[in-house]
Amino acid sequence: SRVEWSGCKQGERTLASSAKMDERCQPSRSPVQIVMAQVQLVVAAMRVNSRWSSNSRLTTHQESPLLMGFKNLRNTLTKTTDLGELDTLTYLKPFLGVIRSEETSGPITGVALSAVHKFLTYGFIHEGAKNASRAVAVITEIVTHCRFEATAPDSDEVVLATILDVLLACLVCPAGYLLTDELVHEMVQTCFRMSIQKRLSELLRKRAERTLAAMVDTIFLTVAAYCKQGGANTGSTAAASSVSPHVSAPSSPMSLSPSPSLTSLPSAVSGDGEGVIDVSLYTSTAEPLLDTKDTGSSETEANANIAPEAIVEAAKAILEDEKGPHINSRGIRFQNQDTAAPATKPYGVGSLSKLFGFLVGLAQPMRANPESVRFLALSLINSALETLPPPGDAHLSLFSALLPTIQNELCRNLLMNLTTDDLGLFTLVLRVFQNVFYVFKESLKAQVEAFFQCLLSTVMDSKYVAYEKQEMALECIVEFCSSPTFMVDLYVNYDCDIHGSDFFENMCKFLYKTCAQNAFQGSGALYTVHTSL
């Protein structure tokens, strides 16, 4: 059943639930003490490794830059009592430096990831914190491009699971709405590709699926809530730094098309022969993290094809606290936070529309989309449709953005998936169409007729279709007919239309035929549900 939006308004409840979660996660100790404790944990994990042990320091007579970062942070924290007075990136830099470093092992990276996850869940990074928008952006970029030394498959998958937790926490945290379209795209791509990576354990793949489902729900609920507040199309830089969020449509197009060859994905271990786990292999985005300054036509042309390495270099410039603009090897200029251009607008209806189109594309029956991928895509689509509010003027921009995809690609893919032999996938197709009908039925006259005609002709009237599949189809028809206005709507919109078919008459004939054939059978096809007709 669909989520009810009446009463206390689901969108507002979503934002309120986030605030309640923050209240539950409020620690008894001060934030400064918690950050100090996480510093000690990461340093202790590094000291266990021979590369950063005390003996190694005495031999080289030089402190590691990573350890120096934690030492400087410890000195800074001892001089302050309020973590809110510090720039968010000030206490995040040492932890993100460990996550970014290729020299750290999986256990060390996992401890640093757990620390960042704790900062996010405890609400340290919120919309009112200093440099919050840049902080969540850098966290997302560093985590999605994380590289660490492989140790054992089990322990490496623990780190990958922690990466999923950090990405989800970054999206649902109080400052999560400040993420840009490109960053949301990276999150979704990373989780999706991890969920279909056959070399990973089934447990980790299922966890990636659940994380992806939570991300989709969060994105849809958040954008729907902002649409109701009237800020989905009026977002600005000022809105990004205010407490009241106003999310806008993306200022630049974002590619969320599915990979043409999902069966040839790279493995979790990169092929450089060094045994390094590269999380960036799970994402194919090529968008810049920071705004670039236009210094000429050649630089503008280079910006059109920015590689993922350029994104990491931009984050690296922030972590290393470089003064002035940073210019990478390709001549692309990344400005420092003090002089950078205003941040990119937060994600909104445009990003949600691209995400929905991406999921619909994965539901198309083709060689690159096996049944497992289609099942996952339809599950996410069904979950997203269940969270949608009822149509209204407050959500006009949201429904206008989704309607073309639903009228064309989604309904076409649902019709194509009706011929599947997988009962679970077939049932999910029926459920998705029911949710589509409940929300968009006023705009789907031709699609509703085509769906039922295909369902009756290819499933119910076929002698080669399994009994279980016919039973599920009949249960779906019975559920539609149980609506008080469904049959009346069929007669008014189709039979009474001079250009329409006799949809109501054909449906009545089918129901009568089914009842007549099975009414007196003690067993046999469709007996379990014919009494409901």
Secondary structure, DSSP 8 states (H G I E B T S, - for coil): -----SSS-HHHHHHHHHHHHHHHT--SS-HHHHHHHHHHHHHHHHHHSGGGSHHHHHHHTS--HHHHHHHHHHHHHTT-S-GGGS-HHHHHHHHHHHHH-SSSBHHHHHHHHHHHHHHHHTT-S-TTSTTHHHHHHHHHHHHHT-EEE---HHHHHHHHHHHHHHHHHHHHSTTGGG--HHHHHHHHHHHHHHHT-TTS-HHHHHHHHHHHHHHHHHHHHHHHHHHHTT-TT---HHHHTSSS------SS-------S-GGG---SB-TTSS-EEEGGGG------SS-B----HHHHHHHTT--HHHHHHHHHHHHTT-SS-EE-TT--EE--TTT---------HHHHHHHHHHHHHHTS-BTTB-HHHHHHHHHHHHHHHHH-----GGGHHHHHHHHHHIIIIIHHHHHHHTT-S-HHHHHHHHHHHHHHHHHHGGG-HHHHHHHHHHHIIIIIT-TTS-HHHHHHHHHHHHHHHTSTTHHHHHIIIIITSTTS--HHHHHHHHHHHHHHHHTT-SSSTTHHHHTT-
